[in-house]
Amino acid sequence: MTRSIRRLLRLFGVAFVAVAPVVATTGAAHAQSAVTYNLQSSALGQTANSTLSVQADGTAPASVAAGAPLSVALSVGSITVPTSASGYTIKQIQNIVLKLPVPSNSTYVSSALSGGSGYGSGTPTVSVSSGVVSIRVPGPIAAGTTFTLPTLTLGLTAGASGGSVVSTLSGTGYSDPGLTFTAVLSVFGFSVNANTVGYPTAQPALTSTTIS
C-alpha cells in the first residue's frame, strides 16, 4: 500500500499541472510570467515530489513619484482539479494558501480580493503579517472543477526615488513554502489527506514600477 500511496502522490502532482491558462488583466504596465512550483505531498507517512506550472499576471503603473500611492494587481491562471490518478479517485482540494511578500521599496497600506470563480463555498480572505501577504481559499473545490483564485489588489506607498517597487512570490523551500493546499484522495475506500507544500523554482518580477 505504501508504494501505491507514493505513486498516487506523484501522479496527483503531475495531474494537477494539466491546465493553467492565462487570466488576462489590463493596466499601465502589464506582465505575464510562467512560474513553476516545486511541490512535496505527504500522506500516511509517505512523501512524493512533483511540480506545478501556473501563469502569473501582474499590473502596476510603469512609474510613480516617491511617497505617492500606487496600486498593484496580481492574479494567476485558472486550474482544473483532476478527478483521478492511477485509478484512484481525487475527491477535492481545500485550504489553499498562496503567499507573496509586500513589494520591495514600498509600504503596505491595504489589500483586497476580487473576482475568481469555482473556488467552493468557503470565503477567500487576505491577511498581512511580518511583511508577507497571504491569500487563503478554504474551498472545498471538487474534483473536475476549473477554478480561478481571486485577484489580489495591493494599495501601497512608494519609497524613495531611484528604486523600484517590485512584486514577487514567497517561498524558498519546503520548510518555507509559498504555496500550500490539501488534497482529499480516496484510497481503497478511505479518505486520505495529502498535505502539499511548494515554492517557486525562480522568482520572476511580477510587476516593476520605477520610483521617480
C-alpha positions in Angstrom: 0.0 0.0 0.0 2.9 2.4 0.7 4.1 2.0 -2.8 0.6 2.8 -4.1 0.4 5.9 -1.9 3.7 7.2 -3.1 2.8 6.6 -6.8 -0.6 8.3 -6.2 1.0 11.3 -4.7 3.4 11.6 -7.5 0.7 11.3 -10.2 -1.5 13.7 -8.3 1.1 16.4 -8.7 1.5 15.7 -12.3 -2.2 15.7 -13.0 -2.7 19.0 -11.2 -0.4 20.7 -13.6 -2.6 19.8 -16.6 -4.4 23.1 -17.2 -3.1 26.6 -16.4 -4.3 29.1 -19.0 -3.6 32.8 -18.6 -6.0 35.1 -16.9 -5.7 38.5 -18.6 -5.9 41.9 -16.9 -5.3 45.4 -18.1 -3.2 48.3 -16.8 -0.5 50.8 -17.5 2.2 48.1 -17.2 1.2 44.5 -17.6 3.4 41.5 -17.2 2.9 37.7 -17.5 5.3 35.2 -16.0 5.3 31.4 -16.2 6.0 30.2 -12.7 6.9 26.6 -11.7 6.5 25.4 -8.1 8.4 22.5 -6.6 5.8 20.5 -4.7 6.1 18.0 -1.9 3.0 16.0 -1.0 2.7 13.9 2.2 0.2 11.2 3.2 0.3 8.2 5.5 4.0 8.7 6.2 4.9 8.8 2.6 6.1 11.8 0.5 6.4 12.5 -3.2 7.8 15.4 -5.2 6.3 17.0 -8.3 5.9 20.3 -10.0 3.1 22.7 -10.7 3.2 25.2 -13.5 1.0 28.3 -13.4 0.8 31.6 -15.3 1.1 34.7 -13.0 -0.2 38.1 -14.1 0.6 41.5 -12.7 -0.5 45.0 -13.4 1.0 48.2 -11.9 1.9 51.7 -13.1 5.2 52.0 -15.0 6.4 54.8 -12.8 5.3 56.6 -9.6 6.6 59.6 -7.6 8.4 59.0 -4.4 6.0 58.8 -1.5 3.0 58.6 -3.8 0.3 55.9 -3.6 0.1 53.2 -6.1 -2.0 50.0 -6.8 -0.7 46.6 -7.8 -2.9 43.8 -9.0 -1.8 40.2 -9.1 -3.5 37.0 -10.3 -2.8 33.5 -11.5 -4.2 31.4 -14.3 -7.2 29.1 -13.9 -6.5 25.4 -12.9 -8.6 22.3 -13.3 -8.6 19.8 -10.4 -8.1 16.3 -11.8 -10.7 13.6 -11.0 -8.4 10.6 -10.7 -4.8 9.4 -10.7 -3.6 5.9 -11.3 -7.1 4.5 -10.8 -7.7 6.3 -7.5 -10.3 9.0 -7.0 -9.5 12.5 -6.2 -12.3 14.0 -4.2 -11.4 17.6 -3.7 -8.8 20.1 -2.7 -9.0 22.6 0.1 -7.2 25.1 2.4 -5.2 26.7 -0.4 -2.7 29.4 0.9 -0.7 31.5 -1.6 1.9 33.9 -0.1 3.6 37.0 -1.6 5.9 39.4 0.1 4.9 43.1 0.3 6.6 44.5 -2.8 10.1 45.9 -2.3 10.6 49.7 -1.8 7.0 50.2 -0.7 4.9 50.5 2.4 1.8 48.4 2.7 -1.5 50.3 3.0 -4.3 47.9 2.1 -5.3 44.7 0.3 -8.4 43.4 -1.3 -9.6 40.3 -3.2 -11.9 40.4 -6.2 -13.2 38.1 -8.9 -12.2 34.5 -9.1 -14.6 31.6 -9.7 -15.2 28.0 -8.9 -13.3 28.0 -5.6 -16.0 26.4 -3.5 -18.3 27.6 -0.7 -15.6 29.0 1.6 -14.9 32.7 1.6 -11.4 33.7 0.5 -9.6 36.0 2.8 -6.4 38.0 2.7 -4.1 38.9 5.6 -0.7 40.5 6.2 1.9 39.5 8.8 5.6 40.3 9.0 5.7 41.7 5.5 4.0 38.7 3.9 0.6 38.8 2.2 -1.4 35.5 2.5 -4.4 34.7 0.3 -6.4 31.9 1.9 -9.1 30.0 -0.1 -10.7 27.3 2.1 -12.7 25.6 -0.6 -13.6 22.8 -0.9 -13.1 22.6 -4.6 -14.5 19.4 -6.1 -12.5 17.2 -8.5 -13.2 18.2 -12.1 -13.7 21.8 -11.3 -11.9 24.6 -13.1 -11.3 27.4 -10.7 -9.6 30.7 -10.6 -8.2 32.3 -7.5 -9.3 35.8 -6.7 -7.2 38.7 -7.9 -5.2 40.4 -5.2 -5.0 44.2 -5.3 -2.5 45.9 -3.0 -2.6 49.5 -2.0 1.0 50.8 -1.4 3.0 53.9 -0.8 6.2 54.2 -2.9 9.5 54.5 -1.2 12.5 56.8 -2.0 13.3 57.9 -5.6 15.8 55.9 -7.5 14.4 52.5 -6.7 11.7 50.3 -8.0 8.6 48.7 -6.4 8.9 45.1 -7.4 6.4 42.3 -6.6 7.4 38.7 -6.4 6.2 35.4 -4.9 7.1 33.9 -1.5 8.8 30.6 -0.8 12.4 29.5 -0.6 12.0 25.7 0.2 9.7 23.1 1.6 10.3 24.4 5.1 9.5 27.9 3.9 6.7 27.3 1.4 4.9 30.0 -0.6 2.0 27.7 -1.6 0.2 25.1 0.5 -3.0 23.1 0.0 -4.6 19.8 1.0 -5.9 17.2 -1.5 -8.5 14.7 -0.3 -7.9 11.4 -2.0 -9.9 8.1 -2.0 -7.6 5.2 -1.4 -9.2 1.7 -1.1 -12.4 3.4 0.0 -10.8 5.6 2.7 -10.4 9.4 2.5 -6.7 10.4 2.8 -5.5 13.9 3.2 -2.4 14.7 1.1 -0.9 17.8 2.5 1.2 19.7 -0.1 3.8 22.4 0.2 5.6 24.2 -2.6 7.9 27.0 -3.5 8.8 28.7 -6.8 11.9 27.5 -8.7 12.6 31.1 -9.6 11.5 34.5 -8.5 10.4 36.4 -11.6 9.3 40.0 -11.1 5.5 40.0 -11.5 5.5 43.8 -11.6 8.1 46.5 -11.5 7.4 50.2 -11.0 10.1 52.8 -11.2 10.1 55.4 -8.4 10.9 58.8 -9.9 
